[in-house]
Amino acid sequence: MRPQDRFGAPATARDAQPASALSTSSSASAPYVEPDEASLLAELCEGIGLTCVFQPIVDFRTSEVAGYEGLVRGPAGTSIHSPIALFAAARRHGVSGPLELACRRTVLREFVEQDLPERLFLNIGPVTRAHPGGGVSESLGLDETFAMLQSFRLAPERVVLELTEHAPTLDLASTRASLAAYRALGFEVALDDMGEGYASLRLWSELRPDYVKIDRHFVDGIDTDTVKLQFVRSMRQIAETSGTRVIAEGIEHAEELQVVRDLGIFLGQGYFIARPEAQPQRAITASVQEVVNERRAYVHQQPSQLGAGNVTLERIASYVAPVSPDTRSEDVMARFESDPALEVLPVVERERAVGLIGRASLIGRFARPFTRELYGRKPCSAVMEPRPLTFDKAARVEDLSRMIAEGASRQIAAGFIVTDQGRYFGVAQGHALMRHITDMQLDAARYANPLTLLPGNVPIDDYMDRMIGERQSFHACYVDLDNFKPFNDVFGYRRGDDLIQLVARVLMAVRNPERDFLGHIGGDDFLILFRSPDWEARCREALTRFGEAVTEYFHPDQIAAGGFEAEDRRGMVIFHPITSLSIGVVAVTPESFPSHVEVSAAAADAKKMAKRALGNSLFIERRRAHR
């Protein structure tokens, strides 16, 4: 749930003033409040003028709506239309408690009148009361809420009380007791905004909710952020242990839905699924259904930063307030002088970047005799770089690293413009890009095979265990060279390394990088984990490609003879066939293997079977594996 959609808010002792205490006079201790806001709030506390919208929560396993979150709005066209402004005003007037109950009544009534299916997720906050003898008390309003359900003839079993992390100003003991009373009547409890504010895990362990809603921060960009991926995976594991159901909030892109589903989280809401509406959807759209039905896992190729090939310029770009082309050059110079950290200034006209001015270039120019007098009052378009390097924010850092390797480092180092569909978005400086590339390279080196730079054993094992834990199916293909040792002995280790790199290039050419994971175990052994449905055709293409390319590593006479001679350990000359490729395949299905250890062993056995055949060969283990 977005913060602006929250209709409940914490009450404080100051909020406990009775409604009759509202005043329009100003004082040193209370801000002046206009009378129309006070009278408007009085009506809202009676339920007059409140409206609500509902956002569907979808179960990805059934592709059906599992419930709706009810979200309240203040009167349209007023300053208190948004929930944040509405409850801020209520706190100023000391009517948070009455407004809280009015919001519940409005959502419950509308839910029943529309005859919406499944459960209602009802946001609740503390209800604060003032006592005639002085003092205040706080509760979650059990009696009032139960009476509302009875009047609307709605069973408590269909209501989930959504307690936001921002709400518990109540102490844990009283909150736990109040929720226990609710549960005894049949209500379920959800803890909202998990991971955002307060002591999330303590609340979870103390209140033992039926649902936890993962804050949208952790869902936003989870398809490219492996740290967020790990956070959400950990929350799902805790939920599994504690018997709690997890709901992912803020799903705004297909890739986010896909990753959330692959992590074993089967309830979600967000703008990609459906926006909050007064008349909400009762079924998911075809586009959402298509993503839900897609049974492949979204591939995070490596742990930590090894997946940095997906990092875009949006992450490293920073917004610098631009200047217009007619800004005087001396004003641009003054801006550099007033801000020592400023390295480049973009020149923008009608949201389009038309130039770039670098600190060093401008200061160097102004240091020349009479330059300030000649150029100071001229427009900066006379001193800017009119054709700066420009990239879209979606450009990958990996692509720019290739440009640097190909000789564009001087241009990039000077800084460049980052755009969003052609409009100015920000600037990126060369040192920031180089620092990011260096971090990528260091992290990659830590986990990658040094010869091919492909993921090594640690990321391979991690990826397999993740797929197994998430009950995903894939085909594990163990790839090995035949007669590789004799080749090394005859042609030398340098040529042997070349042959290993050939295998890496062939396998990279046949895999789908969005679906399949390629790792280099070591030596001439590779492991490719296929999620592509046409995995067998890709394996056979790899054999064909290798068979055609390997001929370049032998003399024509050896090709004609079908092999080469080499001495064995006893000094005997033995004929060895042309080096070939063997692939052993084992299908991994949910519950067929407990961990990567068993998968690796089964794939190695399949590879041994493949090596029994002469030449480039593929062996597919058709027997079903069991735990």
N, C-alpha and C positions, 0 to 999 in steps of 0.2 A: 504494500500500500504506500503510495506517495505521501509525504508529510502533509501536503496541502489537501489531501483527501480525508485526513483524520477528522472525525467530528467530535470525538471526546478529547478532553484536555485535563491536565491535573488541576485540582483545586488547592487553594492554600487557606490558611486561617483568615487572611484578609478578604477572601472571597465569601466568607460566611455571613456577611452582612445581609439581613433580610431585605427583600425587594422594596419594602416600605421605606428603607433608609436611603433610597436613591435621591440624589440632590442635584440641582442644576447650578448651584452656586459654587464659586471657586473658593479654594482655601489654600493655605501654604502646604498642607499635607496631601491634598488630593487634586488631580488634574481637572481642569474644567471639561465638562462633557456636555455636548449639545442636547437639548431636551428631546429632539426628534429621535435620537439614537436610544434614549432611555425608554421612550414610549414604544418604539419599534421592538426593543428587546422584551418589553412586558408582553406584547402580543405574541412574540415568538415563543415565550415560555408557556403560553397557552396553546401552542401548536399552530397558531395562525401565521401563515406566510412561509413556513418551512417547506422545502421540497427535498426530494431525494432521488438519487440515481443508483443503479445496481451494476456491478461488474461481475461477469461470470467467472467461476473457478472451474477449470476443466480437468477431468480425469483422463490422462493420456492412454490408459489401458483400455478404456471403453469408448473413448472419443465422445464422451457425453459430458454435459454440464453436471458437476457434482454439487453446486451451490452458488450462491450469490453473496457478495459483500455489499451491504447497504451503506451508502455514503450520503451525508446530509449537506444541503446547500442553504445559505441564507437567501433573502429576497433578491431576485435578479435586479441589476441596475443600481444596487446600493453598495455602500462601502463595506458592508459586512456580508457580502455574498459568499466569499471564500470561507471555508471552515476555520482557517487560521485567524482571519479578521473577526469572524463571528465569535469565537470563544475568547479572543483577546478582549473584545468589548464586554462579554459576559463577566470576565474576571474583574474588569474595571468597575462594573456595576454590582458585583457580588451576587450574581445570579447563575453561576456556573452549574450548581446543582439542579435548579429547576429547568435550565436549558438542556442539561444532559438527559433528563427524563423525557422532556418534550421531543428530543431527537429520537430516542428509542421508540416512543409512541408513533412518531411519524413513519419511521422505517418499517415497523411491524405492521402498521395499518396498510401501507402501500404494498408490502410483500403479500399480504393476505388478499387484498383486493385484486391484485394482478394474478393471483393463483399461481405464483411462480413455483416451479418444482424443486425438489430436494431441500438442501439446508440453507438457512440464512445465517451469514456471518455478521453478527451484530457488535459493532464497536461499543465498548463501555469504558467509562472512567469513574472516578470517585463521585459520589453524591454527598454534598456537604450541607449540613443543616445547622442553623443557629437556634440556640435554646433560650427561652424567655429569661431564665435566670442567669444567662451569660454563658459563654463558651460555645464550642462547636463540636460536631461529631462527623465522622466520615464513614461511609459504607459503600458497598457496590449496588445498593438499591434493590435487594432481593425481593422484598415484599411488593414493591411497586411494579417491578418487571414481571413477576409471576401473575399479578393481577391483570396486567396488560394482555398477557398471553391468554388468560382465561376469557377476557372480554372479546378477543379476536378469534377465540377457539383454535388456537395454534398450539400444537403439542410441543412441550419443551425439548423433546428428542430431536426436533427439527431446527433447533437454534444452537449456534456455536457462539459463545461469548468471546469476543476478540479483545483481549486486554493488551493495549499497546505498551511498549517498554517505557514510553514517556509518562504513562498514567500512574504507576504505583507510587503515589506519595504515601499510601497506606503502608504501615509496617508489614513485613512479610507474614507474621503470625496471624494478624487480622485478615489479610488478603487470602491466605491459605484457608482459614476457617470459613470465610464468606464463599469462596469458590467451592469448598466442600459441600456447603449447604445448597448451592446451585446444582451441583452434580447429583446430589441426592434426589432432586426433582426431575432429573433426566437431561439437563443441559450438558453440553460439552464445552471445553475451554480451549482457546487458541492463544498463543503468545505471539504478538505481532512484532515486526521489525527486528527479528532475531539477528544479533550481531551489530546493532546500531544503538549506541548509548547504553548507560547503566551497566550492571554486571550481568550480561546475558546468560552465561552458563549457570550462574548462581540462581537466577530467576527460574531457569529451566529445571534445575535440580530440586528447587524448593517447591515450585508450583505444580510440577509434573503435568503439563498441559497435554491435551489429546492431539493438538496440532501445534506446530511452530511454523511461522511464516518467515522465510529467509529474506532479509532486507534486500531491496532491489540493487543496492550498491554491489553486492556480491554476484548478482546475476548479470549486471551490465558488463558486457564484454567478456563473459566467462569463456567464450569460444576461442579467445586469443590470449587470455591471461591465466597462466598455469597456477599462479598463487591463489587467485580466486577459486579456481577449480579445486585446489586442495582444501581450501576453507570449506567449500560447500560439500565436498566429499566427506570431510570430517563430521560436519553437522548431520549429514545423512546417516553416517555410521553410529553417531550418538543416538539419533532418533530410533534407529533399528534396535539398539540395545535397550532403550527405555520404552519401547512400544508406542512411540509418538509418530504421527503422520506429518510429513513435510510438505509445505506449499511454497513454491518459488514465486516470488512477486517480481513485477517489473520486467516481464519477458517482452521485449520489444522487437526482437529479430528472430528469424527462423533458426539461425545457428544457435542462439541461446536456448531456444526450446529443445533443440536436438541434443545439446550437451546435457541439459538438465534431465531430460528423459534417459539419456545413456547412463547417467549417474545413479539411476534407480529412484528418482523423484518423479512421482506420477501425478501430482497435482500442481497446477500452476495458473497464474493469471497475469495479465499485462496487456499492453496496447496491441501487440501482435495477435493475441487471441481475440480480444474484444475490448472496446473502450467502455467506460461507465456510461450508461444511458438510462433515461427515464423509463423507456420501454426496452428492456435488455433482450439480447439474443437468447433463444432457447436451444440453439444447436450451433455447433462450430461451423465455420466457413470451409469451403472446399480447399482454400490455400493452407489453412491450418491442418485440415485432415491429411493433406498431401505430406506435410512435414511429419505428422504423427505416424503415418503409415510407413515412412521411409525407415527401414530397419537397420541402416548402417550406423556405425558409431562415428561421431565427428572426431577426426584424428588430431590429437595433441601429440605431435611427433616426439617431443622429448620433455623430460622434467626440467625444472628450473628455467633457465633462459635459452635452452637449446632449440626451442621453437621460434627463435627470434626471426626466422625468415618471414614470419607473418607480421612483424612489427612495422608500422607505417610511420610516415613523417608526422602524422597528427600527434604522435606521442612526444616528439622532440621539438616541434615547432612552438614558438612563443609569440604572443601577440604584442606588437610594438605599434603604438599609435602612429599612423603614417602622416606624411606631409603631402600637400597638393603640389602639382608641378609649378604653380606660380608663387609658391612660398619663396621669400627672398633667401639667397644663399647665406647672408650673414645671420639670419634667424636660425637656419639649420646649424650653422657653426656654433651659435650660442647654445643650442640645445645639446650638442655634443659636449661643450665645455661645462654645462651644468650637470651633466650625468656621465661620470667617468666610466660607468659600466656599459654604456650604450656603444655598440660596435657598428651597427648598420641602421639606416633609416629607409624604410620603403617609401616610394613616391606613388601615390594612388590617386586615380581620377575616376569618379563614378564607380567605385568598388573594384576597379581594375588596376592592377599593379602595372605601372608604366616605366618604373626605374628603381634603382637602388643606389644609395649613397653610403659609402664606407667611411668610417672615422679616419683611418690612416690616409686614405686617398684625399679626403677633403682637407685635413690638416696639412698634409704635404703640399697641396696646391696653394693653400692660404699662406704658407710659409715663404713662398716666392715673393720677390719684390713687386710691389704695386698690385698684386693679385687681389687683395682685399678691396682696394679702391676700384679695381676694374670689374670684379665679379660680385662684390658684396651686396649690391642692390639689384642685381639681376636675378631672375627666377632660378630656382635650384635645378630646373630642367637643363640648364646650361652646364651644370657640373655633375649631373647624375650619370650612372651607367644606364644607357637607354635600352639595353638588351640583357637584363640580368637572367641568370639561370632561374627557371620557374618549374616547380613540380606540384602536382596535385597532392593533397594531404593523404590520399590513399596509396601513394607510391611507397614501395617497400624499401626499408633501409638496406636490405640485401642488394637491391638493384643499384642503389647509389654506391655501395661498396665496390661493385663491379666497375662502375664508371671511374672511381678513383684508381682502381687497379689498371684501367685502360688509359690513364693519363690525364684525367680531368680533375685531378686533386687540387690544382692551383685555383681553378674557377670555383670549385665547391668550397674550398677553404675560406674564400672571401665572403661567403654567405650567400643565401639564395632565398627566393620568394616561395612561399607555400600558399596554394590556392585551394578553394573549395568550389568545384564546378566553375572555375574561371574567376571567381570573386576572391579578393584578398582575404587570406585567413591568418597569416602570420609570417614570421621569418625564422630561418634556422641557420645557425652559424656553424662554420666548419668544425670548430673544436668540439662542439656538442655532438655533432654527427660522428666524429672520429672517436670520441670517448665511448659512445654507444657501440660503435663497431668493434672497438677494442674489447669492451666487456663481453660482447657476443663471442668474439674469437677465444677469449680466455675461458669462458664458460663452456664453449664447444670443445675446446681442447681437453678440458677436465673430464669429459664423458665420451668423447669421440675416439674412434680408432685413428691413430696418427697417420696411417698410410692413405686411407680413403676419406677421412673426416666424417664417416658415417657413425651413427650412434653405436656405442659399444655395449658390453654386457649389462651394465647397470641400467641404462634406459630400455634396453630390450626386455630385461626381466621385469622392470617396473611396468612397462606397457602391457606385457602379457598378463601380469597379475591384475592389472586394472580391468582388462577386458574380461578375465575370468570372474572377478568379483562383481562385475556389472552384468554377468550372464549374457555376454555377447558371443556370437559365433564368428569364427574366422578360420582360415586355412594357414597352418604353419608350414612353411616350405624351407627345408634345409638345403642349401646350395653348396656344392663342393666340387673342386677340380679333380679330375682323374689323371694319374701319372704326373702329378705336379712335382714331386721330389726329383724324379729323373730329369725333368725339364730344368729344374734349378741347377742340378749337378752339371748338366751339359752346357746350358746357356748362361748360367750365372745368376746370382741373386738380384742384380739390378733388373735383368730381363724378367725374372720371376715376379718382382714387384709390379712391373708393367702389365703382366698378365693378370695379376690380382686387380689392378685398377681397371682393366678391361671388363672384368666380371662386374665390378661396381657400376661402370657406365652402362652396361647392358641391362642390369637389374633396375637402375634408375630410369632407363628409357621405357621399360615395360610396366612399371608400377603407376598407379594413379596416386599422386602425392596427397590428395585430399581424403583418400580412403585407405591406402596401404602403407604399412610401416616397414622400412628397410633398415636392417642393422648389419654390422660387420662384427662377427664373433671374434675373429682373429685368424691370422694366416690366410688360407684360401677358403675359409668357411664363412658363409653368409646365412642370414635368416631373414626371410621376407614374410610378413604376416598380411595376408590378403583379406581385405573386406570387399574387394570388387567381386561382383557375381560371375564375371568372366575370367576368374583366376586361372582356370586350366588353359585357356587360350593364351593368356599372358605368359604362363610358364613355357608353353611350346614356342611362343615367339622368342623368348629369351634363348632357348636352345638353338633356334634357327639363326638368330643374330650372332650368337657366340660362334657357331660353326662357320659362319661366313667370315667373321673378323679374325679368328684364331689363325687362319692360314697365313696371315702376314707375319706371324712369329716364327715361321719355319722356312727352310730352303725349299725351292720347288722340287728338288729330288726327294726330299723327305715327304713332301705332300704326295708325290707320285707313289712312293713306297708305302705310304700309309702310316709312317712312324719314323722313329730314329733309334739309334743304338746307344747304349750307355753301360758302363761297368757297374756291377753290383758291389756289395761290401767284400765279396771274396775275389774281386778282380775279374770276374767273368763278364763277358760282353753279352748283354741281353737286349733284345729288340722290344721297344716300347711303342704302343700306338700313339698317334697324335693326341695331345692333351685335349680332353673333352670335359663336358659339364654334366654333372648328375644332380637331379633335384628329387628329393623325397618329400612327400606331402602327407600331412595328417590333418583331418578335420577336427576342429575344436568346437564343441557345442556346450551349452550350459550343463554344468554338473558332470561333464565327461572327464575333466582333469581338475584336481584340487589346486594346482599351482603351476608356475612356469617350469618347475623342475621336471614334472611329469611330461609336460608338453615337449620340452627340449629332448628328453630321452626318447619319446615316441617319434619325434621328427628325425632324430639321429638314426634310429632303427630303420625308418623309411628310406633315409639316404643310403644306408648300407645296401638295402635291396636294390636301389637304383644303380648303384655302382657295380652290381653283378652283371649288368648288361653292357655290351660294348658300345662305345661311342656316346654321343650326347643322349641322355636318357631321362625319363620321367617315371617315377613310381608313385602311385597314389594308394595309400593305405585305405582300403575299402572297409576293413573290419571296424566295427564300432568300438570305441574305447570306453572303458568303464572306470569308475573310481575304485 
